[in-house]
Amino acid sequence: MISITKKLVVLLTLLAAITAASGCNILGPIYFFAVGPPEFDPEYKLQRDKTTVIFVDDPRSEIPRRAIRLAMIQAAESDLLDRGLVNDLISGQSALRVSQQDDSAGQMSVAEIGREVDSDVVIWASVDQFIRADMSRNQEPKVVYRVRVVDAANNEVLWPTDPQGHKLEVTLNSRIGSVASDTGASTTAELQLGKNAGLALAQLFYEHLVTEHIAERGI
């Protein structure tokens, strides 16, 4: 949802009138200058007093390296903590360890993983696709994942109402991705993609400015 203050709406109305009177087609640039980048409202508000953990699930092993997964978790954790959105955030690496040590052949539910690490709430990001950088095909690295917020104690999904989850697609812009012309640079680009994906995950839970190439929402 895009929010604009009433004062700026009044300003834009005046600018539109001036533009119409002058016959100049300048409203577009003035609009952006006056308002600035639009803002997204939070998709869901976390309960600050609930112990929370971030679980990045990769059921099909799409992510090529564990470091990328950890970068995603840590970027999201840092942003949530820096903004004071939760008081007690359990390390997402704990949830990863529990899922990897699951003796039930992957049958442990996300709520059970949350309870195992003593968390009330699980922010569950399930990876659908991870596309590696390939400069021979002009392909930027990209990750697609679905987000749900799970009540671990009551074994229910708090958000969203869509059973498929809230879908996000995160990519790098060409300026960053184009460095991926060799193995080392590709590794760096993919690690940065993991961090961007973590930031996009955290941004679901607070009002923020639109940031180019961070995420496309509701794909």
Legacy VTK file of the C-alpha trace (Angstrom):
# vtk DataFile Version 3.0
C-alpha trace
ASCII
DATASET POLYDATA
POINTS 219 float
0.000 0.000 0.000
1.379 3.440 -0.926
0.881 6.227 1.628
1.075 9.973 0.900
0.544 12.760 3.432
-2.380 15.134 3.047
-0.050 18.107 2.912
1.755 16.707 -0.088
-1.514 15.909 -1.811
-2.524 19.560 -1.452
0.862 20.621 -2.814
0.481 18.364 -5.807
-2.997 19.723 -6.489
-1.563 23.230 -6.607
1.268 22.096 -8.848
-1.204 20.460 -11.195
-3.149 23.698 -11.453
0.020 25.633 -12.198
1.038 23.095 -14.812
-2.369 23.225 -16.510
-2.237 27.006 -16.627
1.254 27.102 -18.080
0.712 24.260 -20.527
4.008 22.669 -19.492
4.274 18.928 -19.064
6.367 18.982 -15.890
4.091 17.457 -13.289
5.758 14.029 -13.311
9.233 15.205 -12.221
7.713 17.700 -9.759
5.525 14.961 -8.277
8.487 12.744 -7.482
10.551 15.668 -6.187
7.757 16.840 -3.894
6.682 13.450 -2.591
9.886 11.450 -2.798
9.872 7.674 -3.133
6.529 6.096 -2.177
6.249 4.081 1.024
4.981 0.572 1.689
2.969 -0.068 4.836
3.819 -3.213 6.814
2.145 -6.362 5.542
1.948 -7.727 9.079
2.826 -6.310 12.500
4.869 -8.596 14.686
4.080 -8.812 18.397
7.119 -7.335 20.090
6.739 -9.412 23.257
6.615 -12.749 21.424
9.845 -14.724 21.126
10.525 -14.997 17.393
12.789 -16.995 15.091
13.450 -16.744 11.345
13.461 -20.057 9.511
14.686 -20.057 5.902
13.471 -23.325 4.447
15.058 -24.682 1.265
13.182 -27.965 0.691
14.477 -28.487 -2.853
18.057 -27.360 -2.129
17.775 -24.419 -4.514
20.332 -22.250 -2.719
23.816 -23.362 -3.844
25.716 -22.453 -0.678
24.885 -22.411 3.022
26.575 -19.001 3.337
23.866 -17.425 1.161
21.148 -18.824 3.386
22.912 -17.534 6.482
23.377 -14.105 4.893
19.636 -13.948 4.281
18.839 -14.899 7.882
21.370 -12.533 9.429
20.323 -9.545 7.303
16.690 -10.036 8.315
17.583 -10.527 11.977
19.768 -7.416 12.114
17.082 -5.247 10.540
14.302 -6.482 12.839
16.466 -5.983 15.932
17.775 -2.578 14.854
14.189 -1.380 14.448
13.047 -2.853 17.748
10.286 -4.912 16.151
10.869 -7.850 18.503
12.423 -8.000 21.951
13.675 -11.576 21.828
14.897 -12.953 18.503
16.306 -16.472 18.550
19.117 -17.181 16.103
17.798 -18.553 12.828
20.798 -20.867 12.719
19.222 -22.757 15.630
16.122 -23.442 13.547
18.330 -24.589 10.661
20.179 -27.026 12.908
16.919 -28.488 14.209
15.557 -28.976 10.689
18.802 -30.581 9.510
18.912 -32.927 12.509
15.277 -33.935 12.062
15.098 -37.712 12.477
11.582 -37.920 11.032
12.757 -37.635 7.419
11.645 -34.034 7.075
8.219 -34.579 8.635
8.781 -32.102 11.477
6.428 -29.146 11.026
7.527 -25.518 11.115
5.589 -25.068 14.363
7.463 -28.019 15.879
10.775 -26.489 14.811
9.721 -23.270 16.518
8.823 -25.071 19.739
12.099 -26.992 19.633
14.044 -23.708 19.819
11.614 -22.244 22.409
10.122 -19.695 20.029
6.516 -18.460 20.115
6.520 -17.277 16.505
8.300 -18.484 13.363
8.885 -16.206 10.384
8.994 -18.907 7.731
10.565 -18.142 4.353
10.343 -21.092 1.970
12.577 -20.842 -1.100
10.926 -21.739 -4.415
13.743 -20.819 -6.780
17.316 -19.566 -6.783
18.753 -18.540 -10.153
22.512 -18.185 -10.283
24.283 -15.382 -12.119
25.162 -16.251 -15.714
26.699 -13.406 -17.685
26.867 -15.495 -20.867
23.068 -15.316 -20.923
22.867 -11.876 -19.317
21.126 -13.489 -16.362
21.184 -11.737 -13.010
21.002 -13.775 -9.794
17.475 -14.018 -8.406
15.668 -15.695 -5.517
11.931 -16.378 -5.226
10.441 -17.334 -1.867
7.176 -17.405 0.077
6.732 -15.985 3.560
4.400 -17.043 6.359
4.209 -16.124 10.042
3.464 -19.182 12.182
2.194 -19.411 15.767
4.375 -22.231 17.077
2.386 -22.810 20.264
-0.992 -23.133 18.545
0.312 -24.651 15.313
-1.414 -22.132 13.055
-0.494 -19.621 10.359
-1.029 -16.052 11.579
-0.312 -14.429 8.208
-1.139 -14.364 5.335
-4.608 -15.767 4.711
-3.401 -17.168 1.385
-2.324 -20.764 2.125
0.427 -20.421 -0.498
2.106 -17.672 1.515
3.220 -14.174 0.527
5.456 -14.405 -2.522
8.577 -12.272 -2.956
11.010 -12.125 -5.859
14.353 -10.470 -5.176
17.060 -9.727 -7.730
20.168 -7.585 -8.120
20.255 -4.629 -10.458
22.520 -4.750 -13.495
25.143 -2.516 -11.917
25.695 -4.999 -9.098
24.944 -8.199 -10.970
27.179 -7.385 -13.915
30.271 -7.928 -11.775
29.475 -11.624 -11.880
31.746 -12.332 -14.837
33.916 -14.862 -13.023
33.516 -17.384 -10.238
34.702 -15.100 -7.446
32.544 -12.204 -8.537
29.531 -14.495 -8.991
29.971 -15.718 -5.434
30.040 -12.139 -4.175
26.939 -11.219 -6.161
25.000 -14.224 -4.866
25.987 -13.419 -1.298
24.734 -9.864 -1.788
21.509 -11.296 -3.180
21.070 -13.282 0.035
21.472 -10.095 2.071
18.967 -8.251 -0.119
16.500 -11.104 0.257
16.883 -10.930 4.036
16.257 -7.194 4.020
13.180 -7.643 1.825
11.929 -10.243 4.297
12.313 -7.888 7.254
10.691 -5.025 5.327
7.404 -6.924 5.252
6.972 -6.008 8.907
7.500 -2.231 8.936
6.778 0.848 6.853
9.622 1.544 4.454
10.535 3.449 1.339
10.414 1.675 -1.974
13.966 0.596 -2.805
14.753 -0.214 -6.399
15.784 -3.815 -7.026
15.186 -4.911 -3.452
11.979 -6.843 -4.050
8.919 -7.228 -6.183
5.941 -7.966 -3.973
2.952 -10.153 -4.623
4.330 -11.703 -7.812
LINES 1 220
219 0 1 2 3 4 5 6 7 8 9 10 11 12 13 14 15 16 17 18 19 20 21 22 23 24 25 26 27 28 29 30 31 32 33 34 35 36 37 38 39 40 41 42 43 44 45 46 47 48 49 50 51 52 53 54 55 56 57 58 59 60 61 62 63 64 65 66 67 68 69 70 71 72 73 74 75 76 77 78 79 80 81 82 83 84 85 86 87 88 89 90 91 92 93 94 95 96 97 98 99 100 101 102 103 104 105 106 107 108 109 110 111 112 113 114 115 116 117 118 119 120 121 122 123 124 125 126 127 128 129 130 131 132 133 134 135 136 137 138 139 140 141 142 143 144 145 146 147 148 149 150 151 152 153 154 155 156 157 158 159 160 161 162 163 164 165 166 167 168 169 170 171 172 173 174 175 176 177 178 179 180 181 182 183 184 185 186 187 188 189 190 191 192 193 194 195 196 197 198 199 200 201 202 203 204 205 206 207 208 209 210 211 212 213 214 215 216 217 218
